[in-house]
């Protein structure tokens, strides 16, 4: 086959293939043409080669043939004919039904008219679309409407629902055949007796709306509130403030008050308001408003506290008052903080009362000494008024140490020297030293703390005696003593002299001073700061000196002619029994019969011939005294327990069976002693009054070998006792005159 024939066959085959590929290549041609157009418009792109033959493989040719033979696929239709996109329900609940409007928005997808299901379970009263009436159909319980295809729609329905009412509960059901997000309440509001709720419902489910119900009662006109108030007020005057605490008791007699109101005094600040029924409190324009939790409660209690700052020394104490109270009564209590003198002056309806009569709850609020108490019944024309004024004194420092008792013993020599021992019963908190301001010419020779010797200290401003020692931690009262020597001036045949105790910087509750003078001097005319105990009643002497020499230390033996009548306290009876020579009789028996009660009291005399009985009532008494070898003696006397007097018996030698009865005069409880005994008794009593005590003997012995001084103290002499209460850092001085016997 020549080349021309081959070329012709190839051209025919190409023509056939192109004819078969014509449908599939139409699009390709268009693309190529458009590409040529684009290339023609863009000179920067190289032009394509001229048309010519295209060679395809057989597989490509077959694939193009298969694609050309495949039928054209029709477009898919919408999966649903319509969809509801939004539902807005606005319902109103009446006494027996639920009515309102339902707005449904959606879209139809079909080209032709579509039947759309709107709702179920509702009674449709009216239906409109775009303001025009919309016909509805009921199919299998579903209310439907025919709407145009391929368009959005909005349908408005006027609908009603049945209201289900149960005991204490009402409810209705809402169909929710809409596709929206899960349901929840988005808004709730109440106004004018109506409650509005906005909610998003769960799609595809029926929503049930329910609420509690109560019987609707016609509103009642509230009654006027009437109440009584009782106010208990505590006024506290402090350093720089006047505090007021008011305990208010409210009793409601009519109405249900929800709020109580008080007027706040000008210049005062409310610091706290409390109460079991108090819900809240607030201050508005000088008024204190108290809101209560339960208005129906008949009683309320409030505790109101106020305070006002100031440095004045006087103030008008204001009284709180509840507005519109039918009756108001109250009590007031005044207390002061610190050291002050407070004066209160009442006026108006305020009346003073005893502090003990104050209400215990008001008294429990106080923390300082109470000054005055008042009560009042408020009257419109006579309100209570209280004016306070005070004078404040600076507070003194706390005492670090105090001496409960000081027992002082002084020995005076003929050269005028004096040796003095001071024993202090001390209660000490933290004071290390006792400052002693000795007179000129005096010096401390020894000192002891709780029985152990310590060394005194000499300072630039005076001598000091230690009140404490190492490893000593006192828990109560203990004894501190020191001895000092004073040079003095020698005695003359007669003249005057004085003795001085130094100042000590601790307060002394009671100072007892015994002065022992040589026997050759007769002393009288005592003076000075201290009081001679001879001027005190016998009972006071016994109480003042714990161990009186005349009662304990220097009692004479029974065979001596000295005796001392016992000191008696109220309710006691006692005396002394002696023989004809004046000697005391020991172990004598005394019986006291009280005829009115039939009670008999018995006692036995001691070595000093004395006897005492206690708890004897007043009245006529029959006293019998007896002893072995002596006649018995019976005395009848009137006895006054408040003013007891001692009885003295003089027993004559004889048989016990012999009895002598003596009738004393009315009101005189003392029997006269035998002739000469009464004078002798006074003499011996004076001698024993001036007898030296054990303190003098102890100091004399210490001079002999204990104290580091050489002093010729007298061994014989007379003691004179003095007492002084409450010595505060000052000297104690005793003066006297003397002459040689």
Residue pairs with C-beta under 8 A, 6 or more apart in sequence:
14 53
17 56
17 61
18 25
20 65
20 68
21 61
21 64
21 65
21 68
23 68
24 64
24 65
24 67
24 68
35 48
36 48
38 45
39 45
39 47
39 48
56 64
78 109
78 110
80 109
81 108
81 109
81 110
81 114
81 115
81 116
82 106
82 107
82 108
82 109
82 110
82 114
82 116
82 147
83 106
83 107
83 109
83 179
84 104
84 105
84 106
84 116
84 177
84 178
84 179
85 105
85 106
85 107
85 179
86 103
86 104
86 105
86 106
86 178
86 180
87 102
87 103
87 104
87 105
87 176
87 178
87 180
87 201
88 102
88 103
89 100
89 101
89 102
89 174
90 100
90 101
90 102
91 98
91 99
91 100
91 161
91 172
91 174
92 98
92 99
92 100
93 163
93 170
93 172
94 163
96 163
96 165
97 160
97 161
97 162
97 163
98 160
98 161
98 162
98 163
98 172
99 125
99 158
99 159
99 160
99 161
100 158
100 159
100 160
101 156
101 157
101 158
101 159
102 119
102 122
102 156
102 157
102 159
103 154
103 155
103 156
103 157
104 118
104 119
104 154
104 155
104 157
104 178
105 152
105 153
105 154
105 155
106 116
106 152
106 153
107 151
107 152
107 153
108 114
108 116
108 147
108 148
108 149
108 150
108 151
108 153
109 149
109 150
110 149
110 150
111 149
111 150
112 149
113 146
113 147
113 148
113 149
114 146
114 147
114 148
114 149
115 137
115 144
115 145
115 146
116 144
116 145
116 146
116 147
116 153
117 142
117 143
117 144
117 177
118 127
118 136
118 142
118 143
118 144
118 145
118 155
118 157
119 142
119 143
119 157
119 159
119 175
119 177
120 141
120 142
120 143
120 175
120 177
121 141
121 161
121 173
121 175
121 206
122 143
122 157
122 159
122 160
122 161
122 175
123 159
123 160
123 161
124 136
124 143
124 157
124 158
124 159
125 157
125 158
125 159
125 160
126 133
126 157
126 158
127 133
127 134
127 135
127 136
127 145
127 155
127 156
127 157
127 158
128 134
128 155
128 156
129 145
129 147
129 153
129 154
129 155
129 156
130 154
134 145
134 155
135 145
135 146
136 143
136 144
136 145
137 143
137 144
137 145
137 146
138 144
145 155
147 153
147 155
161 172
161 173
161 174
162 172
163 170
163 171
163 172
164 170
164 171
164 172
165 213
168 212
168 213
168 214
169 210
169 211
169 212
169 213
170 210
170 211
170 212
170 213
171 208
171 209
171 210
171 211
172 208
172 209
172 210
173 206
173 207
173 208
173 209
174 201
174 206
174 207
174 208
174 209
175 206
176 183
176 201
176 202
176 203
176 204
176 205
176 206
176 207
177 204
178 201
178 203
179 203
179 204
180 200
180 201
180 203
181 200
181 203
182 200
182 202
182 203
183 199
183 200
183 201
183 202
183 207
184 199
184 200
185 197
185 198
185 199
186 198
186 199
186 200
187 196
187 197
187 198
188 195
188 196
188 197
188 198
189 195
189 196
190 196
195 211
197 209
199 207
201 207
222 255
222 256
223 254
223 255
223 256
224 254
224 255
225 252
225 254
225 255
225 256
225 257
225 324
226 252
226 253
226 254
226 255
226 326
227 250
227 251
227 252
227 253
227 254
227 257
227 260
227 322
227 325
227 326
228 250
228 251
228 253
228 325
228 326
228 327
228 328
229 248
229 249
229 250
229 251
229 321
229 322
229 325
229 327
229 328
229 329
230 248
230 249
230 251
230 328
230 329
230 330
231 246
231 247
231 248
231 249
231 319
231 320
231 321
231 328
231 329
231 330
231 331
232 246
232 247
232 248
232 249
232 330
232 331
232 332
232 333
232 359
232 361
232 362
233 244
233 245
233 246
233 247
233 319
233 320
233 330
233 331
233 332
233 333
233 362
234 243
234 244
234 245
234 246
234 332
234 333
234 335
234 362
234 365
234 366
235 242
235 243
235 244
235 317
235 332
235 333
235 334
235 335
235 386
235 388
236 242
236 243
236 244
236 245
236 335
236 336
236 337
236 366
236 367
236 368
237 315
237 334
237 335
237 336
237 337
237 340
237 342
237 388
237 390
238 337
238 338
239 337
239 338
239 392
240 309
240 310
240 311
241 307
241 308
241 309
241 310
242 307
242 308
242 310
242 315
242 317
242 388
243 305
243 306
243 307
244 268
244 305
244 306
244 307
244 317
244 318
244 320
245 303
245 304
245 305
245 365
246 303
246 304
246 305
246 306
246 320
247 301
247 302
247 303
247 361
247 362
247 365
248 300
248 301
248 302
248 303
248 304
248 320
248 322
249 299
249 300
249 301
250 260
250 299
250 300
250 301
250 302
250 322
251 298
251 299
252 297
252 298
252 299
252 300
253 326
256 295
256 296
257 292
257 295
258 291
258 292
258 295
259 289
259 290
259 291
259 292
260 289
260 290
260 292
260 300
260 302
260 322
260 323
261 287
261 288
261 289
261 290
261 322
261 323
261 324
262 287
262 288
262 290
262 304
262 320
262 321
262 322
262 323
263 286
263 287
263 288
263 320
263 321
263 323
264 270
264 283
264 286
264 287
264 288
264 306
265 306
265 308
265 318
265 320
266 286
267 308
268 306
268 307
268 308
268 318
269 306
269 307
269 308
270 281
270 283
270 288
270 304
270 305
270 306
271 305
271 306
271 307
272 303
272 304
272 305
273 281
273 288
273 290
273 302
273 303
273 304
273 305
274 302
274 303
275 290
275 300
275 301
275 302
275 303
276 301
277 292
277 293
277 294
277 297
277 300
277 301
278 290
278 291
278 292
278 293
278 300
278 302
279 291
279 292
279 293
280 291
281 288
281 289
281 290
281 291
282 288
282 289
282 291
283 289
288 304
290 302
292 300
304 320
308 315
313 389
313 390
313 391
313 392
314 387
314 388
314 389
314 390
315 387
315 388
315 389
316 385
316 386
316 387
316 388
317 332
317 334
317 386
317 387
317 388
319 330
319 332
319 376
319 378
319 383
319 384
319 385
319 386
321 328
321 378
321 383
322 328
327 377
328 377
328 378
329 375
329 376
329 377
329 378
330 375
330 376
330 378
330 384
331 353
331 358
331 359
331 362
331 373
331 374
331 375
331 376
332 350
332 373
332 374
332 375
332 376
332 384
332 386
333 355
333 358
333 362
333 363
333 365
333 366
333 370
333 372
333 373
333 374
334 342
334 344
334 370
334 371
334 372
334 373
334 386
334 388
335 366
335 367
335 368
335 369
335 370
335 371
336 342
336 368
336 369
336 371
336 390
337 367
337 368
338 392
338 395
339 392
339 393
339 394
339 395
340 390
340 391
340 392
340 393
341 390
341 391
341 393
342 371
342 372
342 388
342 389
342 390
343 388
343 389
343 390
344 371
344 372
344 374
344 386
344 387
344 388
345 386
345 387
345 389
346 352
346 374
346 384
346 385
346 386
346 387
347 384
347 385
347 386
347 387
348 376
348 382
348 383
348 384
348 385
349 376
349 377
349 378
349 379
349 382
349 383
349 384
350 374
350 375
350 376
350 384
350 385
350 386
351 374
351 375
351 376
352 372
352 373
352 374
353 373
353 374
353 375
354 373
355 363
355 370
355 372
355 373
357 373
358 370
358 373
363 370
374 384
374 386
376 384
378 384
398 429
399 429
399 506
399 507
400 428
400 429
400 430
400 431
401 426
401 427
401 428
401 429
401 430
401 431
401 434
401 467
401 506
402 426
402 427
402 506
402 507
402 508
402 509
403 424
403 425
403 426
403 427
403 504
403 506
403 507
403 508
403 509
404 425
404 426
404 427
404 477
404 509
404 510
405 424
405 425
405 508
405 509
405 510
405 511
405 512
406 422
406 423
406 424
406 425
406 508
406 510
406 511
406 512
406 727
407 422
407 423
407 512
407 514
407 695
408 420
408 421
408 422
408 423
408 501
408 511
408 512
408 513
408 514
409 420
409 421
409 513
409 514
409 516
409 693
409 695
409 696
409 699
410 418
410 419
410 420
410 421
410 499
410 513
410 514
410 515
410 516
411 418
411 419
411 420
411 516
411 696
411 699
411 700
411 703
411 711
411 713
411 714
412 418
412 488
412 499
412 515
412 516
412 517
412 518
412 714
413 419
413 518
413 711
413 712
413 713
413 714
414 490
414 491
414 518
414 520
414 714
415 488
415 490
415 491
415 712
416 487
416 488
416 489
416 490
416 491
416 497
417 485
417 486
417 487
417 488
417 711
418 485
418 486
418 488
418 499
419 483
419 484
419 485
419 486
419 699
419 703
419 707
419 709
419 711
419 713
420 483
420 484
420 485
420 486
420 501
421 481
421 482
421 483
421 695
421 699
422 481
422 482
422 483
422 484
422 501
422 504
423 479
423 480
423 481
424 434
424 479
424 480
424 481
424 504
424 506
424 508
425 477
425 478
425 479
426 467
426 477
426 478
426 479
426 480
426 506
427 476
427 477
428 467
428 468
428 474
428 478
431 467
431 506
432 466
432 467
432 468
433 457
433 464
433 465
433 466
433 467
434 464
434 465
434 466
434 467
434 480
434 504
434 505
434 506
435 459
435 461
435 462
435 463
435 464
435 504
435 505
436 444
436 462
436 463
436 464
436 465
436 482
436 484
436 502
436 503
436 504
437 462
437 463
437 502
437 503
437 504
437 731
438 444
438 462
438 463
438 484
438 486
438 502
439 486
439 500
439 502
441 486
441 487
441 488
442 484
442 485
442 486
442 487
442 502
443 463
443 484
443 485
444 456
444 463
444 465
444 482
444 483
444 484
445 483
445 484
445 485
445 707
445 708
445 709
446 453
446 482
446 483
446 706
446 707
446 708
447 453
447 454
447 455
447 456
447 465
447 466
447 480
447 481
447 482
447 483
448 454
448 479
448 480
448 481
448 482
449 466
449 467
449 468
449 469
449 472
449 478
449 480
450 469
450 472
450 474
450 478
450 479
450 480
451 479
452 469
454 465
454 466
454 469
455 466
456 463
456 464
456 465
456 466
456 482
457 463
457 464
457 465
457 466
458 464
465 480
465 482
467 480
468 474
483 699
483 702
483 707
484 502
485 709
485 711
489 497
491 497
491 518
491 521
491 738
493 739
493 740
494 737
494 738
494 739
494 740
495 737
495 738
495 739
496 735
496 736
496 737
496 738
497 735
497 736
497 737
497 738
498 528
498 733
498 734
498 735
498 736
499 515
499 733
499 734
500 731
500 732
500 733
501 511
501 513
501 731
501 732
501 733
502 731
503 729
503 730
503 731
504 727
504 729
505 729
506 729
507 726
507 727
507 728
507 729
508 726
508 727
508 728
509 725
509 726
510 544
510 723
510 724
510 725
510 726
511 530
511 723
511 724
511 725
511 727
511 732
512 544
512 545
512 721
512 722
512 723
513 530
513 721
513 722
513 723
513 724
513 732
513 734
514 692
514 693
514 695
514 696
514 719
514 720
514 721
514 722
515 719
515 720
515 721
515 722
515 734
516 692
516 696
516 714
516 717
516 718
516 719
517 523
517 714
517 717
517 718
517 720
517 738
518 714
518 716
518 717
519 714
519 716
519 717
519 718
519 741
520 740
520 741
521 738
521 739
521 740
521 741
522 738
522 739
522 740
522 741
523 718
523 720
523 736
523 737
523 738
524 736
524 737
524 738
525 735
525 736
525 737
526 532
526 720
526 722
526 734
526 735
526 736
527 734
527 735
527 736
528 722
528 732
528 733
528 734
528 735
529 724
529 731
529 732
529 733
529 734
530 722
530 723
530 724
530 732
530 733
530 734
531 722
531 723
531 724
532 720
532 721
532 722
533 541
533 544
533 545
533 721
533 722
533 723
534 689
534 721
536 544
536 723
538 567
539 567
539 568
539 569
541 548
541 567
542 548
542 551
542 567
544 723
545 721
547 553
547 693
547 694
548 693
549 688
549 691
549 692
549 693
549 694
549 719
550 564
550 685
550 688
550 689
550 691
551 564
551 567
553 693
553 694
554 688
554 691
554 692
554 693
555 564
555 607
555 608
556 562
556 563
556 608
557 607
558 583
558 584
558 585
558 586
558 607
558 608
558 609
559 583
560 583
560 584
561 581
561 582
561 583
561 680
561 684
562 684
562 687
562 688
563 576
563 578
563 582
563 584
563 608
563 609
563 610
563 681
563 684
564 576
564 608
564 610
564 684
564 685
564 688
565 575
565 576
565 610
565 646
565 648
565 681
565 685
566 574
566 575
566 576
566 610
566 611
566 612
566 646
568 574
568 612
568 644
568 645
568 646
569 644
570 641
570 642
570 643
570 644
571 614
571 615
571 616
571 641
571 644
572 612
572 613
572 614
572 616
572 644
573 592
573 601
573 612
573 613
573 616
573 621
573 639
573 644
573 647
574 603
574 610
574 611
574 612
574 613
574 644
574 646
574 647
575 590
575 610
575 611
575 646
575 647
575 648
575 649
576 584
576 605
576 608
576 609
576 610
576 611
576 646
576 648
576 649
577 584
577 585
577 588
577 590
577 605
577 609
577 611
577 625
577 627
577 648
577 649
577 651
578 584
578 585
578 609
578 648
578 649
578 650
578 651
578 673
578 674
578 677
579 585
579 630
579 650
579 651
579 653
580 650
580 652
580 653
580 674
582 674
582 676
582 677
582 680
582 681
584 605
584 607
584 608
584 609
584 610
585 605
585 609
585 627
585 630
585 651
586 605
586 606
586 607
586 608
586 609
587 604
587 605
587 627
587 628
588 604
588 605
588 609
588 611
588 625
588 626
588 627
588 630
588 649
588 651
589 602
589 603
589 604
589 625
589 626
589 627
590 602
590 603
590 604
590 605
590 611
590 613
590 623
590 624
590 625
591 600
591 601
591 602
591 623
591 624
592 600
592 601
592 602
592 603
592 613
592 616
592 621
592 622
592 623
592 624
593 599
593 600
593 621
593 622
593 623
593 624
594 600
594 601
594 616
594 617
594 619
594 621
595 619
595 620
595 621
595 622
596 619
596 620
597 617
597 619
601 613
601 616
603 611
603 612
603 613
604 611
605 611
616 639
616 641
617 641
618 639
618 640
618 641
618 642
619 638
619 639
620 636
620 637
620 638
620 639
621 636
621 637
621 638
621 639
622 634
622 635
622 636
623 634
623 635
623 636
623 637
623 647
624 632
624 633
624 634
624 635
625 632
625 633
625 634
625 635
625 649
625 651
626 632
626 633
626 651
626 656
627 651
628 656
629 653
629 654
629 656
630 651
630 652
630 653
630 654
630 656
631 651
631 652
631 653
631 654
631 655
631 656
631 658
631 659
631 660
632 651
632 656
632 657
632 658
632 659
632 660
633 649
633 650
633 651
633 659
633 660
633 661
633 662
634 659
634 660
634 661
634 662
635 647
635 649
635 661
635 662
635 663
635 664
635 671
636 661
636 662
636 663
636 664
637 647
637 664
637 668
637 669
637 671
638 664
638 666
638 667
638 668
638 669
639 669
640 667
640 669
644 669
645 669
645 670
646 670
647 669
647 670
647 671
648 670
648 671
648 672
648 673
648 677
648 681
649 671
650 673
650 674
650 677
652 660
662 671
664 670
664 671
672 678
673 681
690 718
690 719
690 720
691 718
691 719
692 717
692 718
692 719
693 719
696 719
699 713
700 713
700 715
703 709
703 711
703 713
720 736
722 734
724 732
